[in-house]
């Protein structure tokens, strides 16, 4: 696990320091970084999507103030410019590797701050893929609540004819009833054909609440967008409890009576062992054993702690973060 301390600024920008870590902080547009107070190993940590473009030379994140949010309150009230934060290297499977050659059309759907990783993808694609077009449907409550409003308008001006931006508002009227209300399957069906052609979509990026994303994916699938075109990230408030409640299948008799297994974690060349029982979670158990594993959410949402199965089989009850490979 690589991390570095980064001086914060009022605009939440970060330049890797020292410079020899710059390569470690190269990111795929759509990825996130995990932040915590410098040196606070047992403290609160949160992951935030990178909003800057791939070649901007800095990492920018959006930290939305949430009522009762432990980390967001700290950032907004106790983080003067120059304060150092521990910043993990970029993680996440959501996003797009920049490709060259041939015209492509990309589609993105996002509500609210779900557009944070999307704007990084848009910036990077438009700046580096000369033949690419990008369409964004962005759901907000009111015109004044639109996040990245100025930046998105600047992108429209910079890439006329290549970047199409459509806002839907739930708590404010619009010039057309088509753009009033929630961004949902019904709206998507109305947009289809008039504002985008499903058959032309190279990749579709969706970031938002799980129920909404599933509804929009189903609608796109029904409209003819192929399954392998989808890239989604389930968006949850960064300062929420970030735990998932799951009803698991009953343990086998062998597992239920087992006393646990010896687990060896190898991190940065150092091996540490601990005993793990069937009712324990790997990240929590390792943390209790004094092993600082890379993690953020403790709820199988962010995929920071994902591991590769090299022997035997593993069963995943719910899949929040992994895409088929």
Secondary structure, 3 states (H helix, E strand, C coil): CCEEEEECCCCCEECCCCHHHHHHHCCCCCCEEEEEECCCCCCCEEEEEECCCCCCCCEEECCCCCCCCHHHHHHHHHCCCCCEEEEECCECCCCCCCCCCCCEEEEEEEEHHHHHHHHHHHHHHHHHCCCEEEEEEEEECCHHHCCCHHHHHHHHHHCCCCEEEEEEECCCCCCCHHHECCCCHHHHHHHECCCECHHHEEEEEEEECHHHHHHHHHHHHHHCCCHHHEEEEECCCCCCCCCCCCCCCCCCHHHHCCCCEEEEEEECCEEEEEEECCCCCHHHHHHHCCCCCCCCCCCCCCCCCCCCCCCCCCCCCCCCCCCCC
